Amino acid sequence: MHPFHLAFPVRDIEEARRFYVDVLGCGVGRSAERWIDFDFRGHQISAHLMPEACGAARAHEVDGDDVPVRHFGLVLEWNEWHAFAERLRERGTAFRIEPHIRFQGKVGEQATLFVLDPSGNAIEFKAFKDPSRLFARQL
């Protein structure tokens, strides 16, 4: 699979660096005064200083959760997701949506959690017990 690239706004570059490195465990790539690249598990995400573009994402209901519509994230391996969720809990990370299993007993069953970065960008981490169901057409 080829890596993806995503650019997003942040209100403070150093605040973003601390969150993406210290909380999410990202590596740092190139950077300048107004942007910084992170290694998001092999994908390149770029935080650009633009405080005026930051703000809370609007949300809607998905399986009982108020899911931020504008978000990005990663699909992790099942056991890796559980270890990651536990690491976030141990660090006292605030969850936008607590770690849990969504669509239980259905084709689309998945582990999911959401966090917000300091600029309000929503990030989802999810996992499927059966990875072949990632693109299943039924829930």
Z-matrix of the N, CA and C atoms (Angstrom, degrees):
N
C 1 1.442
C 2 1.521 1 108.70
N 3 1.310 2 115.79 1 135.68
C 4 1.460 3 120.27 2 178.16
C 5 1.521 4 110.19 3 -81.20
N 6 1.329 5 117.35 4 145.65
C 7 1.459 6 119.51 5 178.40
C 8 1.530 7 110.87 6 -68.96
N 9 1.319 8 115.76 7 150.45
C 10 1.462 9 120.09 8 174.13
C 11 1.517 10 108.85 9 -99.73
N 12 1.334 11 115.49 10 166.79
C 13 1.464 12 122.85 11 175.97
C 14 1.518 13 107.60 12 -127.16
N 15 1.326 14 116.25 13 135.72
C 16 1.456 15 121.60 14 178.27
C 17 1.522 16 108.50 15 -140.03
N 18 1.330 17 116.54 16 130.95
C 19 1.465 18 121.53 17 174.83
C 20 1.525 19 108.35 18 -110.64
N 21 1.327 20 116.50 19 143.12
C 22 1.457 21 121.07 20 -177.30
C 23 1.530 22 109.23 21 -150.07
N 24 1.345 23 116.81 22 156.73
C 25 1.466 24 120.27 23 -177.93
C 26 1.520 25 112.56 24 -84.26
N 27 1.329 26 115.42 25 147.98
C 28 1.463 27 121.78 26 172.03
C 29 1.521 28 108.63 27 -135.93
N 30 1.345 29 115.29 28 159.05
C 31 1.462 30 118.93 29 -178.94
C 32 1.523 31 112.63 30 -91.65
N 33 1.352 32 116.82 31 -16.62
C 34 1.460 33 120.96 32 -178.09
C 35 1.532 34 108.24 33 -155.72
N 36 1.316 35 116.57 34 123.18
C 37 1.476 36 121.28 35 -175.96
C 38 1.531 37 111.23 36 -65.18
N 39 1.315 38 118.75 37 -45.47
C 40 1.465 39 120.70 38 -177.75
C 41 1.528 40 111.70 39 -67.56
N 42 1.313 41 116.84 40 -36.86
C 43 1.463 42 121.20 41 176.08
C 44 1.529 43 109.72 42 -63.01
N 45 1.335 44 116.28 43 -42.40
C 46 1.468 45 121.05 44 177.40
C 47 1.528 46 110.29 45 -64.11
N 48 1.330 47 117.44 46 -43.46
C 49 1.470 48 121.07 47 179.18
C 50 1.526 49 110.32 48 -57.03
N 51 1.308 50 116.92 49 -48.08
C 52 1.473 51 120.22 50 -178.94
C 53 1.532 52 111.04 51 -60.44
N 54 1.318 53 117.40 52 -45.08
C 55 1.461 54 120.29 53 -178.17
C 56 1.529 55 111.17 54 -65.36
N 57 1.322 56 117.58 55 -51.73
C 58 1.464 57 120.19 56 -174.78
C 59 1.528 58 112.23 57 -68.79
N 60 1.316 59 117.98 58 -31.94
C 61 1.471 60 120.90 59 178.31
C 62 1.534 61 110.97 60 -84.27
N 63 1.323 62 117.21 61 -55.08
C 64 1.465 63 121.01 62 -172.01
C 65 1.524 64 113.92 63 -76.15
N 66 1.327 65 117.86 64 -36.22
C 67 1.461 66 120.44 65 -177.73
C 68 1.527 67 111.47 66 -91.69
N 69 1.341 68 116.69 67 -50.46
C 70 1.468 69 119.64 68 -175.87
C 71 1.524 70 113.79 69 -89.81
N 72 1.323 71 118.14 70 -13.98
C 73 1.462 72 120.71 71 176.69
C 74 1.517 73 114.87 72 80.24
N 75 1.326 74 117.82 73 23.80
C 76 1.469 75 121.44 74 179.57
C 77 1.525 76 110.81 75 -77.40
N 78 1.329 77 115.61 76 150.67
C 79 1.451 78 121.19 77 169.39
C 80 1.519 79 108.99 78 -85.92
N 81 1.311 80 116.49 79 163.18
C 82 1.467 81 121.77 80 179.46
C 83 1.518 82 109.24 81 -106.62
N 84 1.310 83 115.43 82 134.81
C 85 1.466 84 121.85 83 175.52
C 86 1.518 85 109.55 84 -104.05
N 87 1.328 86 115.70 85 -138.91
C 88 1.458 87 120.32 86 179.32
C 89 1.524 88 110.01 87 -67.65
N 90 1.329 89 115.06 88 156.04
C 91 1.461 90 118.93 89 176.21
C 92 1.517 91 109.44 90 -155.89
N 93 1.299 92 114.64 91 163.23
C 94 1.458 93 123.33 92 175.43
C 95 1.521 94 105.87 93 -144.27
N 96 1.298 95 116.92 94 -173.58
C 97 1.457 96 120.71 95 -177.37
C 98 1.527 97 112.64 96 -61.69
N 99 1.344 98 117.68 97 -33.01
C 100 1.469 99 120.83 98 -172.73
C 101 1.531 100 114.13 99 -114.73
N 102 1.333 101 118.65 100 7.73
C 103 1.467 102 120.58 101 177.53
C 104 1.523 103 110.16 102 -158.07
N 105 1.331 104 114.31 103 160.18
C 106 1.464 105 120.75 104 178.05
C 107 1.527 106 108.44 105 -150.99
N 108 1.324 107 115.90 106 136.52
C 109 1.465 108 121.84 107 176.48
C 110 1.529 109 109.16 108 -96.36
N 111 1.343 110 114.76 109 139.94
C 112 1.458 111 120.83 110 175.98
C 113 1.516 112 109.76 111 -120.70
N 114 1.329 113 115.33 112 146.84
C 115 1.461 114 122.75 113 172.33
C 116 1.527 115 106.29 114 -88.45
N 117 1.325 116 115.66 115 102.30
C 118 1.460 117 123.59 116 -176.88
C 119 1.520 118 107.11 117 -97.23
N 120 1.341 119 114.99 118 72.70
C 121 1.467 120 123.23 119 -176.77
C 122 1.525 121 111.97 120 53.12
N 123 1.329 122 114.61 121 49.86
C 124 1.458 123 120.80 122 177.11
C 125 1.516 124 114.40 123 94.32
N 126 1.306 125 117.64 124 -6.14
C 127 1.465 126 122.23 125 177.61
C 128 1.523 127 108.36 126 -108.40
N 129 1.327 128 116.12 127 151.32
C 130 1.458 129 120.45 128 -178.16
C 131 1.521 130 110.02 129 -100.38
N 132 1.334 131 115.23 130 117.00
C 133 1.457 132 119.61 131 173.49
C 134 1.525 133 107.40 132 -116.95
N 135 1.323 134 116.19 133 140.67
C 136 1.458 135 121.61 134 -174.22
C 137 1.519 136 110.75 135 -123.16
N 138 1.316 137 115.20 136 118.89
C 139 1.462 138 121.29 137 176.89
C 140 1.525 139 107.90 138 -90.02
N 141 1.316 140 116.19 139 123.91
C 142 1.469 141 122.03 140 -179.76
C 143 1.521 142 109.20 141 -113.40
N 144 1.315 143 116.28 142 131.21
C 145 1.452 144 121.26 143 179.13
C 146 1.525 145 109.88 144 -67.27
N 147 1.328 146 115.89 145 109.85
C 148 1.452 147 122.16 146 177.80
C 149 1.528 148 108.05 147 -160.11
N 150 1.332 149 116.32 148 73.32
C 151 1.465 150 120.50 149 -175.07
C 152 1.524 151 113.95 150 -54.85
N 153 1.329 152 116.80 151 -34.38
C 154 1.465 153 119.92 152 -177.78
C 155 1.522 154 112.86 153 -66.95
N 156 1.332 155 118.29 154 -16.42
C 157 1.470 156 121.65 155 179.66
C 158 1.531 157 112.01 156 -94.86
N 159 1.335 158 117.38 157 -2.27
C 160 1.462 159 121.39 158 -178.46
C 161 1.523 160 109.79 159 -87.25
N 162 1.291 161 114.77 160 150.01
C 163 1.460 162 119.83 161 177.31
C 164 1.507 163 110.06 162 168.60
N 165 1.298 164 115.17 163 168.19
C 166 1.461 165 120.57 164 -178.83
C 167 1.520 166 111.02 165 -68.03
N 168 1.312 167 115.19 166 135.83
C 169 1.465 168 120.77 167 176.97
C 170 1.525 169 108.78 168 -77.68
N 171 1.306 170 116.11 169 142.03
C 172 1.458 171 119.99 170 174.46
C 173 1.518 172 108.11 171 -69.83
N 174 1.321 173 115.80 172 152.72
C 175 1.456 174 119.95 173 -174.45
C 176 1.525 175 110.89 174 -129.87
N 177 1.323 176 114.76 175 162.28
C 178 1.460 177 121.20 176 172.87
C 179 1.520 178 108.89 177 -146.55
N 180 1.318 179 116.02 178 164.67
C 181 1.458 180 122.21 179 -173.99
C 182 1.532 181 111.65 180 -76.45
N 183 1.329 182 115.18 181 130.36
C 184 1.459 183 122.99 182 172.67
C 185 1.529 184 106.29 183 -135.55
N 186 1.309 185 117.04 184 112.88
C 187 1.464 186 122.57 185 177.84
C 188 1.536 187 112.00 186 48.77
N 189 1.317 188 115.67 187 42.40
C 190 1.453 189 120.99 188 176.26
C 191 1.516 190 115.95 189 88.06
N 192 1.325 191 118.42 190 -2.64
C 193 1.463 192 122.14 191 179.04
C 194 1.526 193 110.02 192 -107.30
N 195 1.331 194 116.53 193 148.50
C 196 1.456 195 122.99 194 176.11
C 197 1.533 196 107.48 195 -90.39
N 198 1.337 197 116.59 196 85.23
C 199 1.465 198 123.18 197 -170.91
C 200 1.533 199 111.21 198 -84.17
N 201 1.352 200 116.78 199 125.85
C 202 1.462 201 119.10 200 174.98
C 203 1.532 202 109.14 201 -61.76
N 204 1.320 203 116.06 202 126.89
C 205 1.463 204 119.17 203 -176.98
C 206 1.522 205 110.79 204 -68.11
N 207 1.315 206 117.14 205 -43.85
C 208 1.472 207 119.25 206 177.86
C 209 1.523 208 107.92 207 -88.43
N 210 1.327 209 115.55 208 108.50
C 211 1.454 210 120.72 209 177.42
C 212 1.519 211 109.36 210 -156.14
N 213 1.314 212 116.03 211 165.90
C 214 1.456 213 122.04 212 172.17
C 215 1.515 214 107.01 213 -137.90
N 216 1.308 215 117.25 214 172.47
C 217 1.449 216 118.19 215 -179.94
C 218 1.498 217 113.67 216 175.86
N 219 1.313 218 114.49 217 -163.98
C 220 1.459 219 122.38 218 -178.25
C 221 1.518 220 110.72 219 -132.26
N 222 1.316 221 114.51 220 149.95
C 223 1.460 222 121.52 221 170.10
C 224 1.532 223 105.58 222 -101.94
N 225 1.301 224 115.77 223 116.79
C 226 1.456 225 121.91 224 -178.91
C 227 1.523 226 110.05 225 -101.54
N 228 1.312 227 116.28 226 165.95
C 229 1.459 228 122.28 227 172.28
C 230 1.532 229 106.39 228 -69.92
N 231 1.345 230 117.60 229 148.75
C 232 1.462 231 123.85 230 -172.16
C 233 1.537 232 112.88 231 -50.94
N 234 1.314 233 117.76 232 -55.14
C 235 1.469 234 120.45 233 -178.25
C 236 1.522 235 111.84 234 -67.60
N 237 1.321 236 116.53 235 -35.58
C 238 1.466 237 121.12 236 177.52
C 239 1.525 238 110.42 237 -62.71
N 240 1.348 239 116.56 238 -40.35
C 241 1.469 240 120.75 239 178.65
C 242 1.527 241 110.35 240 -60.64
N 243 1.331 242 117.03 241 -45.80
C 244 1.460 243 120.69 242 -178.90
C 245 1.530 244 111.16 243 -63.43
N 246 1.320 245 117.51 244 -40.76
C 247 1.467 246 120.95 245 177.94
C 248 1.534 247 110.38 246 -66.13
N 249 1.322 248 116.61 247 -40.13
C 250 1.465 249 121.55 248 178.94
C 251 1.529 250 110.31 249 -64.48
N 252 1.331 251 116.88 250 -46.25
C 253 1.472 252 121.19 251 178.87
C 254 1.530 253 110.08 252 -59.23
N 255 1.313 254 117.15 253 -42.32
C 256 1.465 255 120.83 254 179.61
C 257 1.530 256 110.56 255 -65.71
N 258 1.330 257 116.87 256 -40.38
C 259 1.471 258 120.29 257 177.98
C 260 1.527 259 110.62 258 -61.15
N 261 1.340 260 116.85 259 -42.62
C 262 1.467 261 120.17 260 178.07
C 263 1.529 262 110.51 261 -63.26
N 264 1.330 263 117.07 262 -42.83
C 265 1.478 264 120.78 263 178.17
C 266 1.530 265 111.13 264 -59.90
N 267 1.342 266 115.83 265 -45.96
C 268 1.468 267 120.65 266 -179.15
C 269 1.524 268 112.16 267 -61.22
N 270 1.338 269 116.36 268 -30.79
C 271 1.459 270 121.23 269 179.92
C 272 1.521 271 112.23 270 -83.70
N 273 1.326 272 116.72 271 -3.34
C 274 1.456 273 120.01 272 -179.57
C 275 1.518 274 113.71 273 75.71
N 276 1.322 275 116.63 274 24.71
C 277 1.463 276 121.32 275 -179.59
C 278 1.523 277 110.30 276 -64.49
N 279 1.323 278 115.91 277 135.67
C 280 1.467 279 121.02 278 175.70
C 281 1.526 280 107.96 279 -80.73
N 282 1.310 281 116.67 280 128.59
C 283 1.460 282 121.34 281 178.64
C 284 1.520 283 110.23 282 -97.00
N 285 1.305 284 116.60 283 137.74
C 286 1.476 285 121.22 284 170.50
C 287 1.526 286 108.08 285 -73.77
N 288 1.338 287 114.99 286 -41.68
C 289 1.462 288 122.56 287 171.33
C 290 1.525 289 106.25 288 -133.81
N 291 1.315 290 115.45 289 121.31
C 292 1.468 291 122.12 290 -177.51
C 293 1.534 292 111.61 291 -58.84
N 294 1.326 293 117.70 292 149.55
C 295 1.465 294 121.05 293 175.93
C 296 1.529 295 111.08 294 -58.41
N 297 1.316 296 115.45 295 130.48
C 298 1.467 297 120.45 296 178.19
C 299 1.528 298 109.41 297 -166.35
N 300 1.319 299 115.41 298 176.71
C 301 1.466 300 121.89 299 178.33
C 302 1.527 301 108.10 300 -100.89
N 303 1.313 302 116.40 301 125.81
C 304 1.465 303 122.87 302 179.39
C 305 1.530 304 108.79 303 -103.68
N 306 1.316 305 116.30 304 150.60
C 307 1.469 306 124.11 305 178.53
C 308 1.530 307 111.10 306 56.96
N 309 1.332 308 116.36 307 41.38
C 310 1.469 309 120.77 308 -177.40
C 311 1.519 310 111.69 309 -53.94
N 312 1.339 311 115.07 310 133.82
C 313 1.454 312 122.31 311 177.49
C 314 1.512 313 114.90 312 77.56
N 315 1.329 314 117.39 313 1.28
C 316 1.468 315 121.34 314 -179.44
C 317 1.526 316 109.90 315 -108.00
N 318 1.318 317 115.99 316 168.64
C 319 1.471 318 121.04 317 -179.10
C 320 1.528 319 111.18 318 -57.20
N 321 1.330 320 116.74 319 -37.28
C 322 1.463 321 120.96 320 -177.68
C 323 1.513 322 114.92 321 -86.75
N 324 1.345 323 117.91 322 16.24
C 325 1.471 324 120.41 323 -177.90
C 326 1.518 325 110.39 324 -54.27
N 327 1.343 326 115.03 325 132.91
C 328 1.457 327 120.22 326 -176.96
C 329 1.519 328 110.86 327 -154.54
N 330 1.314 329 114.72 328 150.37
C 331 1.459 330 121.43 329 170.35
C 332 1.519 331 106.29 330 -86.14
N 333 1.331 332 116.67 331 138.16
C 334 1.468 333 119.38 332 -178.47
C 335 1.514 334 110.77 333 -146.91
N 336 1.309 335 115.15 334 153.15
C 337 1.454 336 123.22 335 170.92
C 338 1.518 337 107.85 336 -155.51
N 339 1.314 338 116.02 337 152.05
C 340 1.463 339 122.02 338 176.92
C 341 1.518 340 109.42 339 -127.22
N 342 1.325 341 115.94 340 139.35
C 343 1.459 342 122.68 341 169.93
C 344 1.521 343 107.57 342 -126.68
N 345 1.322 344 115.61 343 160.23
C 346 1.461 345 121.48 344 173.03
C 347 1.513 346 107.78 345 -112.26
N 348 1.330 347 116.70 346 136.81
C 349 1.454 348 118.18 347 172.62
C 350 1.532 349 107.84 348 -76.89
N 351 1.329 350 119.09 349 172.89
C 352 1.465 351 120.54 350 -176.42
C 353 1.532 352 114.16 351 -61.03
N 354 1.324 353 117.51 352 -17.53
C 355 1.460 354 121.30 353 179.47
C 356 1.523 355 112.75 354 -96.00
N 357 1.326 356 117.35 355 2.39
C 358 1.459 357 121.44 356 178.04
C 359 1.508 358 114.94 357 92.07
N 360 1.340 359 118.66 358 6.02
C 361 1.461 360 121.23 359 176.96
C 362 1.525 361 109.22 360 -73.88
N 363 1.325 362 116.30 361 126.88
C 364 1.462 363 121.67 362 -178.81
C 365 1.527 364 109.67 363 -85.98
N 366 1.338 365 115.25 364 134.84
C 367 1.460 366 121.69 365 -178.37
C 368 1.522 367 107.63 366 -130.04
N 369 1.333 368 115.57 367 126.15
C 370 1.460 369 121.07 368 178.91
C 371 1.521 370 109.99 369 -107.29
N 372 1.311 371 115.47 370 138.86
C 373 1.453 372 122.32 371 171.01
C 374 1.515 373 105.64 372 -120.86
N 375 1.334 374 115.59 373 127.41
C 376 1.460 375 119.38 374 -177.86
C 377 1.509 376 109.88 375 -136.95
N 378 1.330 377 115.80 376 166.96
C 379 1.462 378 122.19 377 177.74
C 380 1.517 379 108.73 378 -153.93
N 381 1.317 380 115.50 379 149.43
C 382 1.460 381 122.92 380 176.66
C 383 1.517 382 107.82 381 -116.80
N 384 1.328 383 116.50 382 131.86
C 385 1.466 384 119.63 383 175.24
C 386 1.523 385 108.85 384 -59.38
N 387 1.321 386 115.55 385 -38.78
C 388 1.458 387 122.30 386 176.95
C 389 1.530 388 107.33 387 -111.68
N 390 1.357 389 117.91 388 97.33
C 391 1.461 390 120.87 389 -176.45
C 392 1.531 391 114.59 390 -56.72
N 393 1.328 392 117.17 391 -22.27
C 394 1.480 393 119.32 392 -179.55
C 395 1.523 394 110.92 393 -68.24
N 396 1.323 395 117.72 394 -11.74
C 397 1.468 396 121.22 395 -178.99
C 398 1.532 397 113.25 396 -91.30
N 399 1.312 398 117.09 397 4.95
C 400 1.464 399 121.10 398 179.40
C 401 1.526 400 111.70 399 -52.85
N 402 1.309 401 117.91 400 -42.30
C 403 1.463 402 121.97 401 -178.58
C 404 1.524 403 112.60 402 -111.09
N 405 1.327 404 116.84 403 22.87
C 406 1.471 405 120.17 404 177.69
C 407 1.518 406 109.74 405 -59.36
N 408 1.307 407 117.42 406 140.23
C 409 1.462 408 120.94 407 -175.13
C 410 1.510 409 113.12 408 -82.81
N 411 1.318 410 118.86 409 -20.44
C 412 1.458 411 120.63 410 175.37
C 413 1.537 412 107.57 411 -97.60
N 414 1.318 413 115.36 412 157.55
C 415 1.460 414 119.28 413 173.81
C 416 1.509 415 106.98 414 -77.67
